[in-house]
Amino acid sequence: MKILLTAINAKYIHSNLAVYDLRAYAKEYRDSVELAEYTINHRSEYILQEIYKRKPDVLCFSCYIWNYEYVKEVASEFHKLRPEVPIWVGGPEVSYEIERMFVENPSFYGVVIGEGEATFSELCAYYCNGKKGSLSDIAGIAYRDVEKYDERKEGSPAITRTKPRAPIDLSSIPFCYEDMTDFENRIIYYESSRGCPFSCSYCLSSIDKKLRFRNTELVKKELQFFIDKKVPQVKFVDRTFNCNHTHAMEIWKFIQEKDIGITNFHFEIAADLLTEEETKLLSTFRPGLVQLEIGVQSTNLQTIEEIHRKMQLSDVESSVRFIQTAGNIHEHLDLIAGLPYENYERFGQSFRDIYALKPNQLQLGFLKVLKGSYIFEHKDEYGMIYRSKPPYEIMQTKWLSYDEVLLIKLVEEMLEVYYNSGQFEVTMKLIDVVYPDSFGFFLRLGQFYEDMGYLGMNHSRIRRCEILLEFLKQEKQVSIELMEEALLYDLYYRENMKSRPYWAGNISEFSKITKTYCKNGKLSHIEPFSYHFPDKSQKTVGKLPERLEEGIYVLFEYEKRDALDHQAKTTEITKQEAEAAWENAQRRF
């Protein structure tokens, strides 16, 4: 008997915690359970061929909004080839609207509804023991009742749905990462709690009100394994990691105590729940030990109330600013467009409010109308029009037209390129002085891209700089010479460029200074500038820098990168210091 658990991930670096947990929990049948992981970048034909060659007796798919179309296509084609093989599906994308799902997917035989570990283990027992017993005795599933189906000449298929599965003890799930060979160069996902104490109307996690925690001592043991194996990143999938103060503090203290300077831990938290004790502890962490994802979603109080968020915006702001003061934690703030009671103008204000906090990243997403969520149940009331296929992204609401959604998409694209990429750190600080309306700036830049035919194209970093300069020249709001130097600074801040932009000076003009300071080849670079540019301690600047009477050199050292954003270490050197260093070097030789 071969039961094939199949995951189709969004990217190669991702792994599917669900299928590994399912196999770990069904340990009695480990010899009969195999895993197959692919990505949405694989052709569906390739995935079909590979699954067929593995000759499963039972085929199972883990379904999410990013892979559901692939799963449906592959399952349909496989069913034509092997109609005798039952195809089971599970995951959030198939746990709701069961009957409709079976009607639309004749190849699906059964679905595991909701939490799957115990259910999958019992399915393994059923198939590995020669189908002894009855599927109807397995809680938490729905399946085609073949006999009843055969009796029908027309109409929808007969479906048997069993009683709901009771939530399991999270500590009963065996650790699934004993063999790390399958996870080389991939993100490790880890779960220390399941469920969510909040009721956010757009989120499926709000449905699971049974908040459970994995035994803390067990969690510590497993995190020690990751630290010992020198795993680059462990991403906690807990929906609100800090909803339990004691649990969060124990784990945060443990990873600080055991840290060996390699592993980064990612947590999704509610910033307004952070206590003074927690923020003080976080401020003492090694730079890069932890990164935090904070869902704000909107600053419109009416919207926050309607989506059932329990959040004090003032507490969010104070917590974020306190975290930033220490300068040791990468923070990522989330914003959602398309929520109830937020029109285009008010969304622009939410954007400005969150952007003003200057997070390392501002993730601007669009509402997904997920089956099973409160928003899905009230979609007609909200006048929501959304894409019929996954990821069910919003196109229009009672408050937001499709034309306005398209404008926000321009803002999103420019935000990703020029802010979230971290490749224009200095330039964006200067842009903020010239364009205090951040939403308006990104919109105008996006419209410039659109007008010039630059959208939908892959551009190099230097080309992105050139386009920004084109835009700024047209706007006539700032010195182009200043922005050229800022962009040159940013280019070398990230990497030692193989080619120089057209506005950069001839490198041969300061070759003797380069020879003096850059003795380790491509691992450092020195460049002359006519301005002092803001350093990392300055999240914002009050005014533009003035041109210096005498220029300076900036040394970029790529062996000494910042732990949070990986920019080079920079050192300013006066021209007098540089000349003196060169003369001293000549005397030594």
C-alpha positions in Angstrom: 0.0 0.0 0.0 1.3 3.4 -1.0 -0.4 6.6 0.2 1.1 9.6 -1.5 0.9 12.9 0.4 1.3 15.7 -2.2 2.2 19.4 -1.6 2.4 22.0 -4.3 4.2 25.0 -2.7 4.3 28.6 -3.8 8.1 28.6 -4.1 11.0 26.2 -3.8 12.2 27.8 -0.5 8.8 27.1 1.1 8.0 23.7 2.7 4.6 22.3 3.6 4.4 21.8 7.4 1.0 20.2 7.1 2.0 17.1 5.1 5.1 16.5 7.3 2.8 16.7 10.4 0.3 14.3 8.9 3.0 11.7 8.2 4.6 12.2 11.6 1.3 11.6 13.3 0.5 8.5 11.3 3.8 7.0 12.5 2.3 3.4 12.7 2.0 3.6 8.9 5.2 5.4 8.1 6.3 2.7 5.7 3.2 3.2 3.6 3.2 7.0 3.5 5.4 8.9 1.0 5.7 12.6 0.5 5.9 14.5 -2.8 6.6 18.3 -2.9 6.4 20.4 -6.0 5.9 24.2 -6.7 3.5 26.2 -8.8 6.5 27.0 -11.0 6.5 23.4 -12.2 4.4 22.6 -15.2 1.2 20.7 -14.3 2.1 18.1 -16.9 5.4 17.5 -15.0 3.7 17.1 -11.7 1.2 14.7 -13.3 4.0 12.6 -14.8 5.9 12.5 -11.5 2.9 11.4 -9.5 1.9 8.8 -12.0 5.4 7.3 -12.0 5.2 6.9 -8.2 2.1 4.7 -8.6 0.2 5.6 -5.5 -2.7 3.4 -4.2 -4.2 6.5 -2.5 -3.4 10.0 -3.6 -3.8 13.0 -1.2 -3.4 16.7 -1.8 -2.8 19.6 0.6 -4.9 22.5 -0.8 -4.5 26.2 -0.4 -5.5 29.3 -2.4 -2.1 29.4 -4.1 -2.2 25.8 -5.4 -5.8 24.9 -5.7 -6.1 25.4 -9.5 -3.0 23.1 -10.0 -4.5 20.5 -7.7 -7.8 20.4 -9.6 -6.1 20.1 -12.9 -3.6 17.4 -11.9 -6.2 15.4 -10.0 -8.6 15.5 -12.9 -5.9 14.2 -15.4 -4.6 11.6 -13.0 -8.2 10.3 -12.4 -8.5 9.7 -16.1 -5.4 7.5 -16.0 -6.0 5.8 -12.7 -9.7 6.0 -11.9 -9.4 3.2 -9.3 -7.2 5.4 -7.1 -9.1 7.4 -4.5 -8.1 11.0 -4.4 -8.4 12.8 -1.0 -7.9 16.5 -0.4 -7.5 18.6 2.7 -6.7 22.0 3.9 -8.4 25.4 4.2 -9.3 25.7 0.6 -11.5 22.6 0.6 -13.0 22.5 4.1 -16.0 24.7 3.2 -18.8 24.4 0.7 -18.3 20.7 0.6 -21.1 19.7 -1.8 -20.2 22.3 -4.3 -16.6 21.2 -4.3 -17.6 17.6 -5.1 -19.9 18.7 -7.9 -17.1 20.8 -9.5 -14.4 18.2 -9.0 -15.6 14.7 -10.1 -12.1 13.3 -9.6 -12.2 14.0 -5.8 -13.3 11.1 -3.8 -13.0 12.5 -0.2 -12.0 15.5 1.8 -10.4 15.8 5.2 -12.3 18.7 6.9 -10.3 21.0 9.2 -7.6 19.7 11.4 -6.2 16.6 9.8 -3.6 14.7 11.8 -5.8 12.2 13.6 -8.2 11.9 10.7 -5.4 11.1 8.3 -4.0 8.5 10.7 -7.4 6.8 10.7 -7.6 6.9 6.9 -4.2 5.2 6.8 -5.5 2.5 9.1 -8.5 2.0 6.9 -6.5 1.6 3.7 -3.5 -0.2 5.1 -5.8 -2.8 6.8 -7.6 -3.7 3.6 -10.5 -1.3 4.1 -11.7 -3.0 7.2 -14.4 -1.1 9.0 -16.3 1.8 7.5 -15.3 5.3 6.4 -18.4 6.5 8.1 -16.8 5.8 11.4 -13.9 8.2 10.8 -14.7 11.7 12.2 -13.9 14.8 10.2 -14.4 13.6 6.6 -16.8 13.8 3.7 -16.7 11.4 0.8 -18.7 10.2 -2.2 -21.2 7.5 -1.3 -20.6 5.4 -4.4 -23.6 3.1 -3.9 -26.0 6.0 -3.5 -24.4 7.8 -6.4 -24.8 4.8 -8.7 -28.5 4.6 -7.8 -29.0 8.2 -9.0 -29.5 8.8 -12.7 -29.1 12.6 -12.4 -28.5 15.3 -9.9 -25.6 16.0 -7.5 -23.5 13.2 -6.1 -24.5 11.6 -2.8 -22.1 12.7 -0.1 -21.6 11.2 3.3 -20.3 13.7 5.9 -19.2 12.3 9.2 -19.3 13.9 12.6 -16.8 16.7 13.3 -13.4 15.9 14.6 -12.6 17.1 18.1 -9.4 19.3 18.4 -6.3 17.3 19.3 -3.7 17.9 21.9 -1.0 19.9 20.0 1.7 18.2 22.0 0.7 14.8 20.7 2.0 15.6 17.2 5.5 14.1 16.8 8.3 16.4 15.8 8.5 16.1 12.0 12.0 17.6 11.4 14.3 14.8 12.5 15.8 14.5 9.1 16.9 17.9 7.7 18.1 16.7 4.3 14.8 17.5 2.8 14.9 21.1 4.0 18.3 22.4 2.9 18.1 26.0 1.6 14.4 26.1 2.6 12.4 28.0 5.2 11.4 25.9 8.2 7.9 26.4 9.5 7.1 25.6 13.1 3.9 25.7 15.2 3.8 26.2 18.9 0.1 27.1 19.1 -3.0 26.6 17.1 -6.2 28.6 16.9 -6.6 32.4 17.5 -8.2 34.3 20.3 -9.5 37.0 17.9 -12.4 37.1 15.4 -11.0 39.0 12.4 -13.7 38.7 9.8 -11.4 38.2 6.9 -9.4 35.4 8.5 -10.1 31.6 8.7 -8.1 31.3 11.9 -10.8 33.2 13.7 -13.1 30.2 13.2 -10.9 28.0 15.4 -11.7 29.2 18.9 -10.0 26.3 20.6 -6.7 28.0 21.3 -4.1 25.4 22.1 -0.4 25.5 23.0 2.3 22.9 22.5 4.1 22.0 25.7 6.7 24.7 26.3 9.4 22.2 27.3 8.8 20.3 24.1 9.0 23.5 22.1 12.3 24.3 23.7 13.7 20.9 22.9 12.7 21.3 19.3 14.0 24.8 18.9 17.3 23.6 20.3 17.4 21.1 17.4 17.1 23.9 14.9 19.7 26.0 16.6 22.1 23.0 16.7 21.5 22.3 13.1 22.3 25.9 12.3 19.0 26.4 10.4 19.0 29.9 8.8 15.4 30.7 9.6 12.5 29.3 11.6 9.1 30.8 10.8 6.4 30.3 13.5 3.0 29.9 11.9 1.2 30.8 15.2 -1.5 33.3 14.3 -0.8 35.6 17.3 2.3 34.4 19.0 2.2 36.8 21.9 -1.5 36.2 22.8 -0.2 34.3 25.9 2.4 36.3 27.8 4.0 33.4 29.7 4.3 31.3 26.6 5.9 34.0 24.6 8.3 35.1 27.3 9.5 31.5 27.9 10.3 30.9 24.2 11.9 34.3 23.6 14.1 34.0 26.7 15.1 30.5 25.6 16.1 31.4 22.0 18.1 34.4 23.4 19.9 32.2 25.9 20.7 29.4 23.4 21.5 31.7 20.4 24.7 31.0 18.6 24.4 33.8 16.1 22.9 32.0 13.1 19.2 31.2 13.3 16.6 33.9 12.8 13.1 33.4 14.2 10.0 34.9 12.6 6.9 35.6 14.7 3.5 37.1 13.8 2.4 39.2 16.8 -0.2 41.7 17.8 1.8 44.9 18.6 -0.9 46.3 20.9 -0.6 43.3 23.1 3.1 43.7 23.7 3.8 44.3 27.4 6.6 46.5 28.8 8.4 43.3 29.9 8.2 41.8 26.4 9.4 44.9 24.6 12.3 45.3 27.1 13.3 41.7 26.5 13.1 42.1 22.7 15.3 45.2 22.8 18.2 43.1 24.2 18.2 40.5 21.4 21.1 40.1 19.0 20.4 42.0 15.8 18.8 39.5 13.4 17.8 37.0 16.0 14.1 37.9 15.6 11.8 39.5 13.1 8.3 40.5 13.7 5.2 40.6 11.5 2.5 42.9 12.7 -0.9 43.0 11.2 -2.4 46.5 11.4 -4.6 46.2 8.2 -6.3 49.6 8.6 -6.2 52.7 10.8 -9.9 53.5 10.1 -11.7 52.9 13.4 -15.0 52.1 11.7 -13.3 49.5 9.6 -11.5 48.0 12.5 -14.7 47.6 14.4 -16.5 46.1 11.4 -13.8 43.5 10.8 -13.9 42.6 14.6 -10.4 43.6 15.3 -9.6 44.3 18.9 -6.8 46.8 18.6 -5.6 50.1 20.1 -3.8 52.0 17.3 -2.0 54.1 19.8 -0.6 51.0 21.5 0.5 49.6 18.1 2.3 52.9 17.3 4.1 53.1 20.6 5.2 49.4 20.5 6.5 49.7 17.0 8.5 52.9 17.8 9.9 51.3 21.0 11.0 48.2 19.0 12.6 50.5 16.4 14.5 52.4 19.0 16.7 49.4 19.8 17.5 49.0 16.1 17.9 45.2 16.4 14.6 43.8 15.0 13.3 43.7 11.5 9.6 44.6 11.6 7.1 44.0 8.9 3.7 45.8 9.0 0.6 44.6 7.1 -2.1 46.7 5.4 -5.2 45.4 3.5 -7.0 47.2 0.8 -10.7 46.5 0.2 -12.0 46.2 3.7 -15.5 47.3 4.7 -16.1 51.0 5.2 -12.7 52.1 3.8 -13.0 54.1 0.6 -10.2 55.2 -1.6 -9.4 58.4 0.3 -9.6 56.7 3.7 -7.4 53.9 2.5 -4.8 56.4 1.4 -4.8 57.8 5.0 -4.3 54.3 6.4 -1.3 53.9 4.1 0.2 57.3 5.2 -0.3 56.4 8.9 1.5 53.1 8.6 4.1 54.3 6.2 4.9 57.1 8.7 6.0 54.4 11.2 8.8 53.5 8.8 8.7 49.7 9.2 11.4 47.7 7.4 8.7 46.5 5.2 5.1 47.6 4.6 3.1 44.8 3.0 0.2 46.2 1.1 -2.2 43.3 0.3 -5.6 43.1 -1.2 -8.5 41.5 0.6 -9.0 37.8 -0.1 -12.7 36.7 0.2 -12.1 33.3 1.7 -14.7 30.6 1.9 -15.8 30.1 5.5 -14.9 33.6 6.7 -17.3 36.1 8.1 -16.6 38.5 5.2 -17.5 35.7 2.8 -20.9 35.3 4.5 -21.5 39.0 4.2 -20.0 39.6 0.8 -23.3 40.7 -0.8 -24.0 43.1 2.1 -20.6 44.7 1.4 -21.2 44.8 -2.3 -18.0 42.8 -2.9 -17.0 41.6 -6.3 -14.0 39.4 -6.3 -12.1 37.0 -8.5 -13.9 33.6 -8.9 -10.7 31.7 -8.8 -8.1 31.6 -6.0 -6.9 33.7 -4.4 -10.4 35.3 -4.6 -8.9 38.8 -4.5 -11.2 41.7 -4.2 -12.0 43.8 -7.3 -14.7 46.1 -6.0 -16.7 46.9 -2.9 -19.5 49.2 -2.0 -16.9 51.8 -1.0 -14.1 51.1 -3.5 -14.4 51.0 -7.3 -12.3 48.8 -9.6 -10.7 52.0 -11.0 -9.6 52.9 -7.5 -8.3 49.3 -6.9 -6.2 49.6 -10.0 -4.7 52.9 -8.7 -3.8 51.2 -5.4 -2.2 48.4 -7.3 0.1 51.0 -8.9 1.0 52.2 -5.4 1.6 48.6 -4.3 4.0 47.9 -7.2 6.1 51.0 -6.6 6.1 50.4 -2.9 7.6 46.9 -3.5 10.3 48.2 -5.9 11.4 51.3 -4.1 10.7 50.8 -0.5 10.2 47.1 0.5 13.2 46.0 -1.6 15.5 47.9 0.7 17.6 48.8 -2.3 16.8 52.6 -2.1 17.2 53.3 1.6 18.9 56.7 1.4 17.0 57.9 -1.7 13.6 57.1 -0.1 14.5 59.1 3.0 15.2 62.1 0.8 12.0 61.5 -1.3 10.0 61.7 1.9 11.2 65.3 2.5 10.2 66.3 -1.1 7.0 64.3 -1.1 5.4 64.3 2.4 2.3 62.6 0.9 3.8 59.0 0.6 0.6 57.6 -1.0 0.5 60.4 -3.5 4.2 59.9 -4.4 4.0 56.2 -5.1 0.8 56.8 -7.1 2.3 59.5 -9.3 5.4 57.3 -9.8 3.3 54.4 -10.7 1.3 56.5 -13.2 4.6 57.6 -14.7 5.6 54.0 -15.2 2.2 53.3 -16.8 2.4 56.3 -19.1 5.9 55.4 -20.2 5.1 51.8 -20.8 7.5 50.6 -18.1 5.0 48.4 -16.2 5.1 44.7 -16.5 8.8 44.6 -17.4 11.8 43.3 -15.5 14.2 46.1 -14.9 17.7 46.0 -13.5 18.5 48.1 -10.4 20.4 50.6 -12.4 17.4 50.9 -14.8 15.1 51.4 -11.8 17.4 54.3 -10.8 17.3 55.8 -14.3 13.4 55.6 -14.4 13.2 57.4 -11.0 15.5 60.1 -12.2 13.4 60.5 -15.4 10.3 60.9 -13.1 12.1 63.5 -10.8 13.3 65.5 -13.8 9.8 65.7 -15.1 8.5 66.7 -11.6 11.2 69.4 -11.1 10.8 69.2 -7.3 14.4 68.4 -6.3 18.0 68.7 -7.3 18.8 65.9 -9.8 22.5 66.1 -8.8 21.6 65.3 -5.2 19.3 62.4 -6.3 21.9 61.0 -8.6 24.4 60.8 -5.8 21.9 59.4 -3.4 21.0 56.6 -5.9 24.8 56.0 -6.5 25.2 55.6 -2.7 22.3 53.1 -2.6 23.7 51.1 -5.5 27.0 50.6 -3.7 25.3 50.3 -0.3 23.9 46.9 -1.4 26.7 45.5 -3.6 29.9 46.3 -5.3 28.5 47.1 -8.8 29.9 45.3 -11.8 29.0 48.3 -14.0 28.5 51.9 -13.1 25.5 54.1 -14.0 25.9 56.8 -16.6 26.0 59.7 -14.1 28.8 58.2 -11.9 32.2 59.7 -12.2 35.2 58.0 -13.9 36.5 55.5 -11.3 40.1 56.1 -12.7 40.0 59.6 -11.2 40.3 58.3 -7.7 42.0 55.0 -8.4 44.9 55.8 -6.0 42.3 56.2 -3.1 40.8 52.9 -4.1 44.2 51.2 -4.0 44.8 52.7 -0.6 41.5 51.6 1.1 40.3 48.6 -0.9 42.9 45.9 -0.4 40.5 43.0 -0.3 39.3 43.1 -3.9 35.5 43.2 -4.5 34.8 43.0 -0.8 35.0 46.8 -0.5 34.5 49.9 -2.6 35.2 53.6 -2.1 33.3 56.4 -3.8 33.5 60.3 -3.7 30.3 62.2 -2.7 29.4 65.8 -2.4 26.8 65.3 0.4 26.5 63.7 3.8 23.7 61.2 3.6 21.5 59.9 6.5 22.8 56.9 8.4 20.7 54.0 9.7 19.9 55.6 13.0 17.8 58.2 11.1 14.5 56.7 10.1 13.5 60.1 8.7 15.3 63.3 8.0 13.9 66.8 8.4 15.5 68.4 5.4 17.6 67.7 2.4 21.4 67.6 2.8 23.3 70.6 1.5 26.2 70.3 -0.9 29.6 70.2 1.0 32.2 72.8 0.3 34.7 69.9 0.2 33.6 66.5 -0.8 34.1 63.3 1.1 34.7 59.6 0.4 32.5 56.8 1.6 34.1 53.4 2.1 31.6 50.5 1.6 32.7 47.2 3.4 30.7 44.1 2.2 32.3 41.8 4.7 30.7 43.8 7.5 27.0 43.9 6.5 24.1 45.0 8.7 22.4 42.1 10.3 18.9 43.3 9.5 19.1 44.6 6.0 22.5 43.3 4.8 23.7 46.7 3.6 27.4 47.3 3.6 29.1 49.0 6.6 29.9 52.6 5.6 32.6 54.9 6.8 33.0 58.6 5.8 36.5 59.8 5.0 37.5 63.4 4.4 39.5 64.1 1.3 42.3 65.3 3.5 42.3 62.0 5.4 42.2 60.0 2.1 45.2 62.0 0.6 47.2 61.6 3.8 46.5 57.8 3.9 47.7 57.5 0.3 50.9 59.5 1.0 51.6 57.3 4.0 51.1 54.2 1.9 53.6 55.6 -0.7 56.2 56.2 1.9 56.0 52.7 3.2 56.8 51.4 -0.2 
